[in-house]
Amino acid sequence: VQLQAFGGGLVQSGGSLRLSCVTSGIVWDNYAIGWFRQVPGKEREGLACIFTRDGSTFYADSVKGRFTISLDNAKNTASLQMNNLKPDDTGVYSCAITIRLASSYAHRRLRHYEYDYWGQGTLVTVSS
């Protein structure tokens, strides 16, 4: 399984970016794709995830209402639309896959250690 995140860059506060996660080699029908943010000195933060089984999506409180995760099965791509970006959103954004979770596992859905397959991240910098 391979994943690669694209779309990072420099944006002003209040601006928008759309990240893409291109996947290959997936052999499962049911899995979840998550987006995570890493800032130096802090634990990796789970931002959003989507479950292929039922299309359900979940968000961290820090991004709820501003970020939207989606999945294009035909293109094997998961996207993260980020609006109203803030300087605190700065970090390295990575996508990951887990086959161990169900959408009902509320306390585990955005925990980075529940995800087994990771792609290389893309840097997002939000200037004030």
Phi, psi and omega per residue, in radians:
V1 nan 2.309 3.101
Q2 -2.258 2.482 3.090
L3 -2.345 2.556 3.099
Q4 -2.523 2.188 3.124
A5 -1.639 2.455 3.116
F6 -2.363 2.845 2.949
G7 1.861 -0.026 3.122
G8 -1.210 2.951 3.138
G9 2.940 -2.929 3.139
L10 -1.778 2.272 -3.127
V11 -2.480 2.619 3.102
Q12 -1.393 2.715 3.080
S13 -0.957 2.329 -3.078
G14 1.626 -0.192 -3.120
G15 -1.445 -3.062 -3.081
S16 -2.279 2.667 3.002
L17 -2.520 2.665 3.060
R18 -2.151 2.085 3.102
L19 -1.699 2.559 3.081
S20 -2.161 2.514 3.074
C21 -2.145 1.885 -3.138
V22 -1.607 2.252 -3.085
T23 -2.050 2.739 3.055
S24 -2.668 2.713 3.076
G25 1.391 0.187 -3.137
I26 -1.335 2.264 -3.082
V27 -2.008 0.014 -3.110
W28 -1.782 2.661 3.045
D29 -1.505 -0.584 -3.056
N30 -2.062 2.077 3.099
Y31 -2.822 3.060 3.094
A32 -2.172 2.487 3.009
I33 -1.961 2.301 3.135
G34 -2.148 2.711 3.021
W35 -1.970 2.386 -3.066
F36 -2.313 2.722 3.141
R37 -2.209 2.330 3.122
Q38 -2.067 2.208 3.061
V39 -2.109 2.366 -3.119
P40 -0.920 2.288 3.101
G41 1.518 -0.059 -3.128
K42 -2.158 2.717 3.078
E43 -1.188 2.548 3.094
R44 -1.038 2.284 -3.051
E45 -1.837 2.232 3.045
G46 -1.368 2.271 -3.054
L47 -1.873 -0.778 -3.062
A48 -2.796 2.667 3.047
C49 -2.597 2.750 3.113
I50 -2.385 2.420 -3.114
F51 -1.819 2.239 -3.087
T52 -1.247 -0.430 -3.076
R53 -1.078 -0.771 -3.080
D54 -2.298 0.057 3.112
G55 1.304 0.157 -3.110
S56 -1.207 2.540 -3.109
T57 -2.202 2.636 -3.116
F58 -2.487 2.561 -3.044
Y59 -2.347 2.609 2.976
A60 -1.260 2.633 -3.134
D61 -1.026 -0.547 -3.080
S62 -1.162 -0.334 -3.094
V63 -2.157 -0.068 -3.092
K64 -1.036 2.305 -3.117
G65 1.533 -0.223 3.135
R66 -2.004 -0.593 -3.110
F67 -1.887 2.568 3.086
T68 -2.360 2.208 3.103
I69 -1.755 2.468 3.123
S70 -2.550 2.881 -3.081
L71 -2.350 2.235 3.062
D72 -1.939 1.712 -3.062
N73 -1.125 -0.622 -3.118
A74 -1.103 -0.548 -3.100
K75 -1.802 0.053 -3.108
N76 0.912 0.738 -3.056
T77 -2.302 2.354 2.996
A78 -1.916 2.419 -3.087
S79 -2.109 2.703 3.042
L80 -2.280 1.859 3.079
Q81 -1.503 2.147 -3.075
M82 -2.062 2.036 -3.135
N83 -2.021 2.811 3.115
N84 0.876 0.871 -3.085
L85 -1.157 2.577 -3.120
K86 -2.151 2.748 3.107
P87 -0.958 -0.557 3.107
D88 -1.187 -0.205 3.089
D89 -1.417 -0.099 3.133
T90 -1.075 2.363 3.110
G91 2.865 -3.112 3.060
V92 -1.659 2.143 -3.085
Y93 -1.769 2.257 -3.138
S94 -2.258 2.681 3.036
C95 -1.951 2.698 -3.080
A96 -2.669 2.807 -3.116
I97 -2.171 2.481 2.987
T98 -2.326 2.501 3.035
I99 -1.973 0.134 -3.030
R100 -1.687 -0.121 -2.997
L101 -1.973 2.618 2.920
A102 -1.884 2.739 -3.094
S103 -1.109 -0.328 -3.126
S104 -1.416 -0.131 -3.106
Y105 -1.434 1.308 -2.946
A106 -0.991 -0.710 -3.028
H107 -1.490 -0.031 -3.079
R108 -2.018 -0.210 -2.962
R109 -1.039 -0.597 -3.075
L110 -2.004 0.379 3.101
R111 -1.549 2.150 -3.016
H112 -1.099 -0.515 -3.090
Y113 -1.316 -0.108 3.067
E114 -1.508 -0.103 -3.079
Y115 -1.845 2.340 -2.979
D116 -1.820 -0.449 -3.052
Y117 -2.082 2.182 -3.020
W118 -2.202 2.561 3.039
G119 -1.849 2.942 3.071
Q120 -1.254 2.464 -3.030
G121 -1.452 3.022 3.089
T122 -2.283 2.403 -3.037
L123 -1.487 2.280 3.041
V124 -2.031 2.201 3.114
T125 -2.153 2.144 -3.140
V126 -1.946 2.051 -3.117
S127 -1.613 2.579 -3.120
S128 -1.518 nan nan
